[in-house]
Amino acid sequence: MSPHALLLRRWTQTTRPADGPSSLRHEVQPPSLRQAPESVWLRLWFWLAAPAPANAAPPVSRLPGIREDFLTALADMGTDETAALRQRVMRSHSLRELWHLRAEVYRLVAVHHSQAEAEHRLANLNRHFPTRAPRSGFMPL
């Protein structure tokens, strides 16, 4: 094969990112300290006052269901550490507090089951939090 053909083949090959498929995941952000209101009129005023309403935390009425998902992720572990984390989840007053407990949930599940199971359960919890696309490798920080 000629050197020009080799060079052309090399340029046209698609390669995977160096750090694997995890670089293609969306980054989970902490939720806003502002709660989105539930009534239509209050949401309109909220939207007018805040230029980025998508970053707002969900209404407080959704918090019990999110807490339940956290408790479900911990349901099959019966250690003292897990019981203490369950109490912290039950006492949480905002989605932001729960966001900070994600790492502890991940750690306990990884210790008691596996890292793959911990990633699966964390993905289920992350759906409650805002995300953003990862930064491009071509832009300066």
Secondary structure as GFF3:
##gff-version 3
##sequence-region A 1 141
A	DSSP	alpha_helix	3	12	.	.	.	ID=ss1
A	DSSP	three_ten_helix	20	24	.	.	.	ID=ss2
A	DSSP	beta_strand	27	28	.	.	.	ID=ss3
A	DSSP	alpha_helix	40	49	.	.	.	ID=ss4
A	DSSP	three_ten_helix	53	55	.	.	.	ID=ss5
A	DSSP	three_ten_helix	60	62	.	.	.	ID=ss6
A	DSSP	alpha_helix	63	73	.	.	.	ID=ss7
A	DSSP	alpha_helix	80	91	.	.	.	ID=ss8
A	DSSP	alpha_helix	95	112	.	.	.	ID=ss9
A	DSSP	alpha_helix	115	126	.	.	.	ID=ss10
A	DSSP	beta_strand	131	132	.	.	.	ID=ss11
###
